Amino acid sequence: MIYKVLYQESELDNPRRESTKSIYVDANSSIEVRQAVENNTDYHIEFIQELDEEHLEYEQKSPDYKLTEF
């Protein structure tokens, strides 16, 4: 399953919509995604969303779409 992770680059900054970024991770559960991101980055996770087929198709059309591997 592919998950979209919305995050801020630093835990020290106040979250702002304008500075929210996203990565896409392939994992079996959102728990695995959270653990992988927390263990491998300093990102402050805002939200983890499981993408269904239609949403994934839409996201893949974006030039910013890239699957992140940890």
C-alpha positions as CSV (number, residue, x, y, z in Angstrom):
1,M,0.0,0.0,0.0
2,I,1.2,3.5,-0.8
3,Y,0.9,6.2,1.9
4,K,1.2,10.0,1.6
5,V,3.0,11.6,4.5
6,L,2.5,15.3,5.1
7,Y,5.3,16.8,7.2
8,Q,7.3,19.8,8.3
9,E,11.1,19.6,7.8
10,S,11.8,20.5,11.4
11,E,10.1,19.7,14.7
12,L,11.2,23.1,16.0
13,D,9.2,25.2,13.5
14,N,5.6,26.0,14.0
15,P,3.5,24.0,11.4
16,R,2.3,26.2,8.5
17,R,0.4,25.1,5.5
18,E,2.8,26.9,3.2
19,S,5.8,24.9,4.4
20,T,4.1,21.5,4.5
21,K,5.8,19.0,2.2
22,S,4.9,15.4,1.3
23,I,6.6,12.1,0.6
24,Y,5.2,8.8,-0.6
25,V,6.1,5.6,1.1
26,D,5.3,1.9,0.3
27,A,4.5,0.0,3.5
28,N,2.1,-2.5,5.0
29,S,0.6,-0.1,7.6
30,S,0.7,3.5,8.7
31,I,2.5,2.3,11.8
32,E,5.4,1.1,9.7
33,V,5.4,4.4,7.8
34,R,5.5,6.4,11.0
35,Q,8.4,4.3,12.4
36,A,10.4,4.5,9.1
37,V,10.0,8.3,8.8
38,E,10.8,8.9,12.5
39,N,13.8,6.6,12.5
40,N,15.3,8.0,9.3
41,T,14.5,11.7,9.3
42,D,14.0,14.7,11.6
43,Y,10.6,15.5,10.0
44,H,7.6,16.5,12.1
45,I,4.8,14.3,10.7
46,E,1.5,16.1,10.4
47,F,-0.6,13.4,8.7
48,I,-0.3,9.9,7.1
49,Q,-2.9,9.1,4.5
50,E,-3.4,5.7,2.8
51,L,-4.0,6.3,-0.9
52,D,-6.7,4.3,-2.7
53,E,-6.2,3.5,-6.4
54,E,-7.9,6.6,-7.8
55,H,-6.1,9.0,-5.4
56,L,-2.8,7.3,-6.2
57,E,-3.4,7.6,-9.9
58,Y,-4.0,11.3,-9.4
59,E,-0.9,11.8,-7.3
60,Q,1.3,9.9,-9.8
61,K,0.4,12.5,-12.5
62,S,2.2,15.2,-10.4
63,P,5.8,15.9,-11.4
64,D,6.6,15.9,-7.7
65,Y,5.5,12.3,-7.2
66,K,8.4,10.1,-6.2
67,L,8.3,7.0,-4.0
68,T,10.6,7.3,-1.0
69,E,12.5,4.2,0.3
70,F,14.0,3.9,3.7
